[in-house]
Amino acid sequence: MKTLILLPFIILGSLAVAQKKLAVVKATSKNVAIKDGNELDKNAWTLSPKIRPDVFTAERTRKTKYVTFYTDIDSISVKVKPGSRYDFIILLNGKDSCYTRIESAVPPEDKKQPKLAIPDTIPFIRTAHEAISFQAIINETDTVMLHFDTGSWDVRLIKEAIIKKTKLLSDQPEYLAGKAAPNFNKINKVVKLQIGKQVFNNLPFAATDFTAHDMDGRFGWNLFEGKQVEIDYDSSLMIVHSRKLIKAPKGYTKSILKFKRSFMIVEGAMKKGDRKINGDFLMDTGAEIAIILDSTWAAQADFAEGLPLMKTITLTNPRGSKFETKVVLAPAFVINGFELTGIPTLILGTRNPAGFSVNTLGGDVLKRFNIIMDFKNDCIYWKPNTLFNLTYHKS
């Protein structure tokens, strides 16, 4: 769940005029529970009177839903639809006004954009570790190699790349003089990022210690909100469609694209003997492996029982979390009617680092399909490509 965003107070003022009068909710405790659609989180929010407004971004969906804030003595329920936002005040202990905003994760449409946009075709390199790699230019001066990571969002650069390849530390004279270590919490802004003809301004950005092998950083799917993105592994091309969305070409099949905690989720099934076990799978082009199964899901399905154990390993995700896994040889995986067989499959031995129970499809599976991700209509199209029958990596 994405939450705290600090915005200028003047924006709140202008919205308050539009709403005429802000609703007031009472509280005597800083702790607030939030029900987002059907999901209730009893420890979701802590009131902060100094942040004006304090923004709660609702879970991404293009369907209209309700978001309810529950204080210890009061509540407010707000209808949220794509592009909407609602401002109100939570009055803490009768004296501290906590200016609060609930907004949709889907931003309002930019009506200033041209009605038609030429598709942008951008070549990429598929690395030995299955990263989809692009050359990118930061602030018109710094060239870095970033990978497109469907299991991430916004932009992240590793600290070594920030030091060696960018000018993002140029406002730190003590560091430049060799008198202090770099402060990665006070990096210059990324005011412009260019990948191919795609230009992104004032992006959310942070330093990280981890990303795909041999990459300077990564960019997430949310840069393409409201657009269609084709990944053509056969031709090593990303094709970005903007205002004029295309119909999927012949040979593609369509499925629903879901989102949970900003992660892209598709439905698939593992096969074992005569059993077909359905589940949700997080799409992660930033992962080299084929499939990771959630520990709870695998245990409930008794999936590992009787399957050949290949080995046990330790993995580190992009956020630096380490988790133990065992690797088994899974008989088959099915998605959208397409079946892959003999897949090295990792089974987590600890709590899922995503923060909820979900399986993962990594690059060693995703590369076997040319895919079209439609972030306007929240669907995805699949077509097996020339990599479909390649041998899997030895995990």
C-alpha positions as a LaTeX table, in Angstrom:
\begin{tabular}{lrrr}
\hline
Residue & $x$ (\AA) & $y$ (\AA) & $z$ (\AA) \\
\hline
Met1 & 0.00 & 0.00 & 0.00 \\
Lys2 & 1.50 & 3.33 & $-1.07$ \\
Thr3 & 0.75 & 6.16 & 1.32 \\
Leu4 & 2.73 & 9.19 & 2.42 \\
Ile5 & 3.21 & 11.90 & $-0.20$ \\
Leu6 & 3.98 & 15.51 & 0.77 \\
Leu7 & 2.31 & 18.09 & $-1.47$ \\
Pro8 & 2.27 & 21.90 & $-1.29$ \\
Phe9 & $-0.42$ & 23.34 & 0.95 \\
Ile10 & $-1.55$ & 25.60 & $-1.85$ \\
Ile11 & $-2.84$ & 22.57 & $-3.76$ \\
Leu12 & $-4.96$ & 21.61 & $-0.78$ \\
Gly13 & $-6.34$ & 25.15 & $-0.67$ \\
Ser14 & $-7.44$ & 25.08 & $-4.29$ \\
Leu15 & $-9.14$ & 21.74 & $-3.83$ \\
Ala16 & $-10.83$ & 22.94 & $-0.69$ \\
Val17 & $-12.43$ & 25.71 & $-2.72$ \\
Ala18 & $-13.68$ & 23.10 & $-5.20$ \\
Gln19 & $-15.13$ & 21.02 & $-2.35$ \\
Lys20 & $-16.48$ & 24.21 & $-0.68$ \\
Lys21 & $-16.18$ & 22.86 & 2.84 \\
Leu22 & $-13.93$ & 20.12 & 4.19 \\
Ala23 & $-15.55$ & 17.36 & 6.22 \\
Val24 & $-14.24$ & 16.98 & 9.77 \\
Val25 & $-13.68$ & 13.63 & 11.46 \\
Lys26 & $-12.85$ & 13.41 & 15.15 \\
Ala27 & $-10.11$ & 11.32 & 16.81 \\
Thr28 & $-8.40$ & 10.96 & 20.18 \\
Ser29 & $-5.76$ & 8.49 & 18.94 \\
Lys30 & $-3.20$ & 8.91 & 16.14 \\
Asn31 & $-3.86$ & 5.37 & 14.93 \\
Val32 & $-6.35$ & 4.96 & 12.09 \\
Ala33 & $-7.69$ & 1.83 & 10.40 \\
Ile34 & $-8.49$ & 1.92 & 6.68 \\
Lys35 & $-10.80$ & $-0.26$ & 4.63 \\
Asp36 & $-9.76$ & $-0.01$ & 0.99 \\
Gly37 & $-12.48$ & $-1.69$ & $-1.05$ \\
Asn38 & $-12.85$ & $-5.06$ & 0.68 \\
Glu39 & $-9.43$ & $-4.99$ & 2.38 \\
Leu40 & $-9.29$ & $-3.83$ & 6.02 \\
Asp41 & $-5.94$ & $-2.83$ & 7.53 \\
Lys42 & $-6.24$ & $-2.08$ & 11.24 \\
Asn43 & $-2.77$ & $-0.52$ & 11.39 \\
Ala44 & $-2.82$ & 1.38 & 8.12 \\
Trp45 & $-2.32$ & 5.00 & 9.13 \\
Thr46 & $-0.79$ & 7.30 & 11.72 \\
Leu47 & $-2.01$ & 10.89 & 11.94 \\
Ser48 & 0.58 & 13.59 & 11.21 \\
Pro49 & $-0.65$ & 17.18 & 11.80 \\
Lys50 & 2.53 & 18.63 & 10.26 \\
Ile51 & 1.97 & 17.06 & 6.81 \\
Arg52 & $-0.50$ & 19.14 & 4.79 \\
Pro53 & $-2.05$ & 17.21 & 3.18 \\
Asp54 & $-1.18$ & 13.68 & 4.23 \\
Val55 & $-2.12$ & 11.58 & 1.20 \\
Phe56 & $-3.50$ & 8.06 & 1.18 \\
Thr57 & $-3.33$ & 6.54 & $-2.30$ \\
Ala58 & $-6.00$ & 3.87 & $-2.68$ \\
Glu59 & $-5.17$ & 0.48 & $-4.12$ \\
Arg60 & $-5.06$ & 0.73 & $-7.91$ \\
Thr61 & $-8.24$ & $-0.20$ & $-9.74$ \\
Arg62 & $-10.33$ & 1.23 & $-12.55$ \\
Lys63 & $-13.53$ & 0.24 & $-10.76$ \\
Thr64 & $-15.37$ & 2.61 & $-8.42$ \\
Lys65 & $-15.06$ & 1.60 & $-4.76$ \\
Tyr66 & $-15.28$ & 3.01 & $-1.24$ \\
Val67 & $-12.38$ & 3.82 & 1.07 \\
Thr68 & $-13.24$ & 4.22 & 4.76 \\
Phe69 & $-11.08$ & 5.77 & 7.49 \\
Tyr70 & $-11.87$ & 4.55 & 11.02 \\
Thr71 & $-10.54$ & 6.61 & 13.95 \\
Asp72 & $-11.05$ & 5.44 & 17.50 \\
Ile73 & $-14.31$ & 7.43 & 17.75 \\
Asp74 & $-15.41$ & 8.34 & 14.23 \\
Ser75 & $-15.26$ & 7.36 & 10.55 \\
Ile76 & $-15.60$ & 8.69 & 7.02 \\
Ser77 & $-16.34$ & 6.77 & 3.82 \\
Val78 & $-15.33$ & 8.17 & 0.43 \\
Lys79 & $-16.24$ & 6.97 & $-3.08$ \\
Val80 & $-13.05$ & 6.59 & $-5.12$ \\
Lys81 & $-12.99$ & 6.31 & $-8.90$ \\
Pro82 & $-10.09$ & 6.70 & $-11.37$ \\
Gly83 & $-8.64$ & 10.20 & $-11.24$ \\
Ser84 & $-10.59$ & 11.28 & $-8.13$ \\
Arg85 & $-9.35$ & 12.74 & $-4.86$ \\
Tyr86 & $-11.08$ & 13.93 & $-1.72$ \\
Asp87 & $-9.80$ & 16.22 & 1.05 \\
Phe88 & $-10.96$ & 16.26 & 4.67 \\
Ile89 & $-9.73$ & 17.04 & 8.18 \\
Ile90 & $-9.19$ & 14.65 & 11.05 \\
Leu91 & $-9.37$ & 16.70 & 14.25 \\
Leu92 & $-7.06$ & 15.11 & 16.81 \\
Asn93 & $-7.94$ & 15.67 & 20.49 \\
Gly94 & $-10.09$ & 18.63 & 19.53 \\
Lys95 & $-7.13$ & 20.86 & 18.59 \\
Asp96 & $-4.77$ & 19.44 & 15.97 \\
Ser97 & $-6.10$ & 19.57 & 12.41 \\
Cys98 & $-4.72$ & 16.71 & 10.31 \\
Tyr99 & $-5.32$ & 17.63 & 6.67 \\
Thr100 & $-5.88$ & 14.36 & 4.83 \\
Arg101 & $-6.44$ & 13.35 & 1.23 \\
Ile102 & $-7.72$ & 10.12 & $-0.30$ \\
Glu103 & $-6.86$ & 9.78 & $-3.97$ \\
Ser104 & $-7.01$ & 7.20 & $-6.71$ \\
Ala105 & $-3.79$ & 5.52 & $-7.79$ \\
Val106 & $-4.95$ & 6.14 & $-11.36$ \\
Pro107 & $-4.20$ & 9.81 & $-12.12$ \\
Pro108 & $-6.64$ & 12.12 & $-13.92$ \\
Glu109 & $-6.34$ & 12.05 & $-17.70$ \\
Asp110 & $-4.17$ & 14.81 & $-19.13$ \\
Lys111 & $-6.47$ & 16.48 & $-21.65$ \\
Lys112 & $-3.57$ & 18.54 & $-22.96$ \\
Gln113 & $-1.98$ & 15.45 & $-24.48$ \\
Pro114 & $-2.45$ & 15.09 & $-28.23$ \\
Lys115 & $-5.36$ & 12.87 & $-29.19$ \\
Leu116 & $-3.09$ & 10.82 & $-31.40$ \\
Ala117 & 0.45 & 9.79 & $-30.59$ \\
Ile118 & 3.00 & 8.06 & $-32.77$ \\
Pro119 & 4.03 & 4.72 & $-31.26$ \\
Asp120 & 7.53 & 4.80 & $-29.84$ \\
Thr121 & 9.60 & 1.77 & $-30.77$ \\
Ile122 & 12.59 & 1.33 & $-28.46$ \\
Pro123 & 15.22 & $-1.40$ & $-28.88$ \\
Phe124 & 16.37 & $-3.28$ & $-25.79$ \\
Ile125 & 19.01 & $-5.81$ & $-24.88$ \\
Arg126 & 17.96 & $-9.01$ & $-23.11$ \\
Thr127 & 20.86 & $-9.65$ & $-20.76$ \\
Ala128 & 22.26 & $-13.02$ & $-19.71$ \\
His129 & 20.26 & $-12.56$ & $-16.49$ \\
Glu130 & 16.98 & $-11.94$ & $-18.38$ \\
Ala131 & 16.83 & $-8.20$ & $-17.68$ \\
Ile132 & 15.19 & $-6.03$ & $-20.35$ \\
Ser133 & 17.89 & $-3.38$ & $-20.60$ \\
Phe134 & 17.61 & 0.16 & $-22.01$ \\
Gln135 & 19.93 & 3.12 & $-22.35$ \\
Ala136 & 18.45 & 6.09 & $-20.50$ \\
Ile137 & 19.46 & 9.74 & $-20.12$ \\
Ile138 & 18.96 & 11.54 & $-16.80$ \\
Asn139 & 18.55 & 15.32 & $-16.71$ \\
Glu140 & 19.85 & 15.52 & $-20.30$ \\
Thr141 & 23.44 & 14.81 & $-19.19$ \\
Asp142 & 23.89 & 11.41 & $-17.54$ \\
Thr143 & 23.70 & 8.13 & $-19.48$ \\
Val144 & 22.81 & 5.01 & $-17.52$ \\
Met145 & 21.58 & 1.48 & $-18.23$ \\
Leu146 & 18.17 & 0.76 & $-16.71$ \\
His147 & 16.01 & $-2.33$ & $-16.90$ \\
Phe148 & 12.24 & $-2.43$ & $-17.18$ \\
Asp149 & 10.99 & $-4.11$ & $-14.03$ \\
Thr150 & 7.30 & $-5.05$ & $-13.94$ \\
Gly151 & 7.79 & $-6.02$ & $-10.28$ \\
Ser152 & 8.73 & $-2.45$ & $-9.36$ \\
Trp153 & 7.57 & 1.14 & $-9.86$ \\
Asp154 & 9.01 & 4.64 & $-10.24$ \\
Val155 & 12.79 & 4.89 & $-10.80$ \\
Arg156 & 15.64 & 3.48 & $-8.73$ \\
Leu157 & 19.40 & 3.89 & $-9.22$ \\
Ile158 & 22.04 & 1.90 & $-7.40$ \\
Lys159 & 24.35 & 4.02 & $-5.26$ \\
Glu160 & 27.47 & 3.08 & $-7.19$ \\
Ala161 & 25.91 & 4.32 & $-10.43$ \\
Ile162 & 24.80 & 7.57 & $-8.78$ \\
Ile163 & 28.40 & 8.21 & $-7.72$ \\
Lys164 & 30.16 & 7.14 & $-10.92$ \\
Lys165 & 27.69 & 7.97 & $-13.68$ \\
Thr166 & 25.55 & 10.93 & $-12.61$ \\
Lys167 & 25.69 & 14.50 & $-11.30$ \\
Leu168 & 22.95 & 13.84 & $-8.76$ \\
Leu169 & 25.35 & 14.55 & $-5.90$ \\
Ser170 & 26.53 & 17.91 & $-7.30$ \\
Asp171 & 24.86 & 19.88 & $-4.50$ \\
Gln172 & 26.93 & 18.16 & $-1.79$ \\
Pro173 & 30.16 & 20.23 & $-1.57$ \\
Glu174 & 31.49 & 18.32 & 1.45 \\
Tyr175 & 31.24 & 15.06 & $-0.48$ \\
Leu176 & 32.76 & 16.57 & $-3.62$ \\
Ala177 & 35.67 & 17.86 & $-1.56$ \\
Gly178 & 36.24 & 14.41 & $-0.12$ \\
Lys179 & 35.32 & 15.53 & 3.40 \\
Ala180 & 32.09 & 13.53 & 3.81 \\
Ala181 & 30.31 & 10.46 & 2.56 \\
Pro182 & 27.53 & 10.97 & 0.01 \\
Asn183 & 24.10 & 11.56 & 1.49 \\
Phe184 & 21.74 & 9.50 & $-0.64$ \\
Asn185 & 18.74 & 10.99 & 1.15 \\
Lys186 & 19.55 & 14.41 & $-0.32$ \\
Ile187 & 20.13 & 13.59 & $-3.97$ \\
Asn188 & 19.28 & 16.09 & $-6.72$ \\
Lys189 & 15.92 & 15.60 & $-8.38$ \\
Val190 & 15.44 & 13.60 & $-11.56$ \\
Val191 & 13.64 & 16.35 & $-13.44$ \\
Lys192 & 13.83 & 14.51 & $-16.75$ \\
Leu193 & 14.31 & 10.90 & $-17.77$ \\
Gln194 & 14.43 & 9.94 & $-21.44$ \\
Ile195 & 14.18 & 6.41 & $-22.80$ \\
Gly196 & 13.90 & 6.36 & $-26.57$ \\
Lys197 & 11.44 & 9.14 & $-27.40$ \\
Gln198 & 9.64 & 8.68 & $-24.10$ \\
Val199 & 10.24 & 11.61 & $-21.74$ \\
Phe200 & 9.24 & 11.50 & $-18.08$ \\
Asn201 & 9.40 & 14.61 & $-15.90$ \\
Asn202 & 9.85 & 14.98 & $-12.13$ \\
Leu203 & 9.67 & 11.27 & $-11.41$ \\
Pro204 & 9.59 & 9.75 & $-7.94$ \\
Phe205 & 13.16 & 8.54 & $-7.50$ \\
Ala206 & 15.36 & 6.93 & $-4.86$ \\
Ala207 & 18.73 & 5.27 & $-4.37$ \\
Thr208 & 18.94 & 1.52 & $-3.84$ \\
Asp209 & 21.53 & $-1.11$ & $-3.07$ \\
Phe210 & 20.03 & $-3.77$ & $-5.30$ \\
Thr211 & 18.86 & $-4.14$ & $-8.88$ \\
Ala212 & 19.30 & $-6.63$ & $-11.74$ \\
His213 & 22.81 & $-7.87$ & $-12.53$ \\
Asp214 & 25.01 & $-5.38$ & $-14.42$ \\
Met215 & 22.34 & $-2.67$ & $-14.39$ \\
Asp216 & 22.59 & 0.90 & $-13.06$ \\
Gly217 & 18.97 & 0.86 & $-11.94$ \\
Arg218 & 15.40 & 0.13 & $-12.98$ \\
Phe219 & 12.10 & 1.73 & $-13.91$ \\
Gly220 & 8.66 & 0.36 & $-13.14$ \\
Trp221 & 5.44 & $-0.28$ & $-15.01$ \\
Asn222 & 3.67 & 2.79 & $-13.57$ \\
Leu223 & 5.62 & 5.11 & $-15.88$ \\
Phe224 & 3.23 & 3.85 & $-18.57$ \\
Glu225 & $-0.07$ & 4.36 & $-16.74$ \\
Gly226 & $-2.92$ & 4.68 & $-19.26$ \\
Lys227 & $-0.81$ & 3.38 & $-22.16$ \\
Gln228 & $-0.14$ & 0.07 & $-23.88$ \\
Val229 & 3.33 & $-1.44$ & $-23.75$ \\
Glu230 & 4.40 & $-4.24$ & $-26.09$ \\
Ile231 & 7.40 & $-6.37$ & $-25.22$ \\
Asp232 & 8.51 & $-8.16$ & $-28.37$ \\
Tyr233 & 11.23 & $-10.60$ & $-27.32$ \\
Asp234 & 11.55 & $-11.90$ & $-30.89$ \\
Ser235 & 12.69 & $-8.50$ & $-32.17$ \\
Ser236 & 14.07 & $-7.13$ & $-28.85$ \\
Leu237 & 11.72 & $-4.15$ & $-29.04$ \\
Met238 & 9.48 & $-2.27$ & $-26.62$ \\
Ile239 & 6.62 & $-0.48$ & $-28.39$ \\
Val240 & 4.77 & 2.16 & $-26.39$ \\
His241 & 1.29 & 3.23 & $-27.50$ \\
Ser242 & $-0.25$ & 6.30 & $-25.93$ \\
Arg243 & $-3.60$ & 7.90 & $-26.77$ \\
Lys244 & $-4.50$ & 5.65 & $-29.70$ \\
Leu245 & $-4.59$ & 2.14 & $-28.30$ \\
Ile246 & $-4.29$ & $-0.81$ & $-30.65$ \\
Lys247 & $-6.20$ & $-4.05$ & $-30.91$ \\
Ala248 & $-4.10$ & $-7.11$ & $-30.23$ \\
Pro249 & $-2.75$ & $-8.66$ & $-33.44$ \\
Lys250 & $-3.74$ & $-12.15$ & $-34.55$ \\
Gly251 & $-2.33$ & $-14.95$ & $-32.42$ \\
Tyr252 & $-2.54$ & $-13.14$ & $-29.08$ \\
Thr253 & $-4.89$ & $-14.24$ & $-26.30$ \\
Lys254 & $-6.29$ & $-11.90$ & $-23.67$ \\
Ser255 & $-6.43$ & $-12.16$ & $-19.88$ \\
Ile256 & $-7.22$ & $-9.87$ & $-16.97$ \\
Leu257 & $-4.46$ & $-7.78$ & $-15.41$ \\
Lys258 & $-5.01$ & $-7.25$ & $-11.68$ \\
Phe259 & $-3.14$ & $-5.10$ & $-9.18$ \\
Lys260 & $-2.42$ & $-5.60$ & $-5.50$ \\
Arg261 & $-0.26$ & $-3.18$ & $-3.52$ \\
Ser262 & 0.82 & $-1.75$ & $-6.87$ \\
Phe263 & 2.09 & $-5.13$ & $-8.13$ \\
Met264 & 0.91 & $-6.52$ & $-11.48$ \\
Ile265 & $-0.93$ & $-9.83$ & $-11.00$ \\
Val266 & $-2.09$ & $-12.44$ & $-13.52$ \\
Glu267 & $-3.84$ & $-15.77$ & $-13.04$ \\
Gly268 & $-2.10$ & $-19.05$ & $-13.81$ \\
Ala269 & $-1.97$ & $-22.67$ & $-12.68$ \\
Met270 & 0.65 & $-25.20$ & $-11.63$ \\
Lys271 & 0.08 & $-28.79$ & $-12.74$ \\
Lys272 & 1.06 & $-31.86$ & $-10.75$ \\
Gly273 & $-0.17$ & $-35.27$ & $-11.83$ \\
Asp274 & $-3.86$ & $-34.94$ & $-12.57$ \\
Arg275 & $-4.16$ & $-31.80$ & $-10.41$ \\
Lys276 & $-4.35$ & $-28.25$ & $-11.76$ \\
Ile277 & $-3.79$ & $-25.75$ & $-8.96$ \\
Asn278 & $-4.88$ & $-22.20$ & $-9.76$ \\
Gly279 & $-3.22$ & $-19.15$ & $-8.24$ \\
Asp280 & $-2.23$ & $-15.51$ & $-8.59$ \\
Phe281 & 1.19 & $-14.75$ & $-10.06$ \\
Leu282 & 3.09 & $-11.48$ & $-9.75$ \\
Met283 & 4.77 & $-10.51$ & $-13.03$ \\
Asp284 & 8.43 & $-9.68$ & $-12.41$ \\
Thr285 & 10.69 & $-9.04$ & $-15.40$ \\
Gly286 & 13.33 & $-7.99$ & $-12.88$ \\
Ala287 & 13.71 & $-11.56$ & $-11.64$ \\
Glu288 & 16.00 & $-13.95$ & $-13.49$ \\
Ile289 & 14.31 & $-17.13$ & $-12.33$ \\
Ala290 & 11.28 & $-18.87$ & $-13.89$ \\
Ile291 & 8.75 & $-19.31$ & $-11.08$ \\
Ile292 & 8.69 & $-18.64$ & $-7.32$ \\
Leu293 & 5.87 & $-20.18$ & $-5.30$ \\
Asp294 & 4.62 & $-18.56$ & $-2.11$ \\
Ser295 & 5.34 & $-20.68$ & 0.96 \\
Thr296 & 1.73 & $-20.63$ & 2.23 \\
Trp297 & 0.23 & $-21.34$ & $-1.20$ \\
Ala298 & 2.67 & $-24.22$ & $-1.83$ \\
Ala299 & 2.05 & $-25.71$ & 1.63 \\
Gln300 & $-1.73$ & $-25.58$ & 1.27 \\
Ala301 & $-1.45$ & $-27.25$ & $-2.14$ \\
Asp302 & 1.13 & $-29.76$ & $-0.83$ \\
Phe303 & 2.93 & $-28.93$ & $-4.04$ \\
Ala304 & 6.51 & $-29.95$ & $-3.24$ \\
Glu305 & 5.58 & $-33.43$ & $-2.04$ \\
Gly306 & 7.11 & $-36.05$ & $-4.33$ \\
Leu307 & 8.81 & $-33.60$ & $-6.69$ \\
Pro308 & 12.59 & $-33.87$ & $-7.34$ \\
Leu309 & 14.56 & $-31.45$ & $-5.12$ \\
Met310 & 17.19 & $-29.74$ & $-7.24$ \\
Lys311 & 18.87 & $-27.61$ & $-4.53$ \\
Thr312 & 18.39 & $-25.02$ & $-1.76$ \\
Ile313 & 19.48 & $-21.40$ & $-2.25$ \\
Thr314 & 19.26 & $-17.91$ & $-0.70$ \\
Leu315 & 17.77 & $-15.08$ & $-2.78$ \\
Thr316 & 17.87 & $-11.29$ & $-2.31$ \\
Asn317 & 15.07 & $-9.16$ & $-3.75$ \\
Pro318 & 15.47 & $-5.55$ & $-5.02$ \\
Arg319 & 14.58 & $-4.22$ & $-1.57$ \\
Gly320 & 17.42 & $-6.17$ & 0.02 \\
Ser321 & 15.31 & $-8.80$ & 1.78 \\
Lys322 & 16.88 & $-12.27$ & 1.90 \\
Phe323 & 14.80 & $-15.42$ & 1.82 \\
Glu324 & 15.54 & $-19.13$ & 1.75 \\
Thr325 & 14.11 & $-21.27$ & $-1.04$ \\
Lys326 & 14.23 & $-24.80$ & $-2.25$ \\
Val327 & 14.19 & $-25.55$ & $-5.95$ \\
Val328 & 12.04 & $-28.38$ & $-7.29$ \\
Leu329 & 11.36 & $-29.55$ & $-10.82$ \\
Ala330 & 7.70 & $-28.70$ & $-11.46$ \\
Pro331 & 5.86 & $-30.81$ & $-14.05$ \\
Ala332 & 4.03 & $-27.94$ & $-15.76$ \\
Phe333 & 2.70 & $-24.38$ & $-15.59$ \\
Val334 & $-0.31$ & $-23.13$ & $-17.56$ \\
Ile335 & $-1.19$ & $-19.54$ & $-18.41$ \\
Asn336 & $-3.95$ & $-18.46$ & $-20.79$ \\
Gly337 & $-4.13$ & $-21.98$ & $-22.19$ \\
Phe338 & $-0.39$ & $-22.18$ & $-22.94$ \\
Glu339 & 1.52 & $-24.92$ & $-21.13$ \\
Leu340 & 5.20 & $-24.91$ & $-20.15$ \\
Thr341 & 6.75 & $-28.14$ & $-18.85$ \\
Gly342 & 9.72 & $-29.23$ & $-16.74$ \\
Ile343 & 10.21 & $-25.88$ & $-14.96$ \\
Pro344 & 12.78 & $-25.30$ & $-12.17$ \\
Thr345 & 10.52 & $-23.79$ & $-9.49$ \\
Leu346 & 11.58 & $-22.05$ & $-6.29$ \\
Ile347 & 9.44 & $-22.53$ & $-3.19$ \\
Leu348 & 9.83 & $-19.90$ & $-0.48$ \\
Gly349 & 10.64 & $-21.13$ & 3.00 \\
Thr350 & 9.75 & $-17.84$ & 4.69 \\
Arg351 & 7.09 & $-15.14$ & 4.56 \\
Asn352 & 6.67 & $-13.64$ & 1.11 \\
Pro353 & 8.78 & $-10.44$ & 0.76 \\
Ala354 & 5.94 & $-8.89$ & $-1.28$ \\
Gly355 & 4.02 & $-8.61$ & 2.00 \\
Phe356 & 1.12 & $-10.83$ & 0.94 \\
Ser357 & 0.60 & $-14.33$ & $-0.40$ \\
Val358 & 1.34 & $-14.43$ & $-4.13$ \\
Asn359 & 3.42 & $-16.49$ & $-6.55$ \\
Thr360 & 5.88 & $-14.93$ & $-9.01$ \\
Leu361 & 6.61 & $-15.28$ & $-12.72$ \\
Gly362 & 10.19 & $-14.26$ & $-13.51$ \\
Gly363 & 12.07 & $-13.46$ & $-16.69$ \\
Asp364 & 12.84 & $-17.08$ & $-17.54$ \\
Val365 & 9.10 & $-17.64$ & $-18.10$ \\
Leu366 & 8.02 & $-14.22$ & $-19.33$ \\
Lys367 & 10.66 & $-14.12$ & $-22.09$ \\
Arg368 & 8.85 & $-17.04$ & $-23.79$ \\
Phe369 & 5.92 & $-14.77$ & $-24.71$ \\
Asn370 & 5.54 & $-11.60$ & $-26.68$ \\
Ile371 & 3.19 & $-9.61$ & $-24.47$ \\
Ile372 & 1.06 & $-6.47$ & $-24.70$ \\
Met373 & 0.28 & $-4.84$ & $-21.36$ \\
Asp374 & $-2.75$ & $-2.56$ & $-21.56$ \\
Phe375 & $-2.66$ & $-0.14$ & $-18.62$ \\
Lys376 & $-5.72$ & 1.70 & $-19.92$ \\
Asn377 & $-8.10$ & $-1.27$ & $-19.84$ \\
Asp378 & $-6.15$ & $-3.42$ & $-17.34$ \\
Cys379 & $-5.69$ & $-6.46$ & $-19.50$ \\
Ile380 & $-2.75$ & $-8.33$ & $-21.00$ \\
Tyr381 & $-2.24$ & $-10.23$ & $-24.26$ \\
Trp382 & 0.04 & $-13.26$ & $-24.67$ \\
Lys383 & 1.62 & $-14.95$ & $-27.67$ \\
Pro384 & 4.26 & $-17.72$ & $-27.50$ \\
Asn385 & 7.42 & $-16.67$ & $-29.30$ \\
Thr386 & 10.59 & $-18.28$ & $-30.67$ \\
Leu387 & 12.00 & $-18.62$ & $-27.13$ \\
Phe388 & 9.07 & $-20.74$ & $-25.92$ \\
Asn389 & 10.90 & $-24.09$ & $-25.93$ \\
Leu390 & 14.34 & $-22.91$ & $-24.77$ \\
Thr391 & 16.03 & $-24.78$ & $-21.93$ \\
Tyr392 & 15.51 & $-23.14$ & $-18.55$ \\
His393 & 18.31 & $-21.63$ & $-16.50$ \\
Lys394 & 19.72 & $-23.82$ & $-13.77$ \\
Ser395 & 18.38 & $-21.89$ & $-10.77$ \\
\hline
\end{tabular}
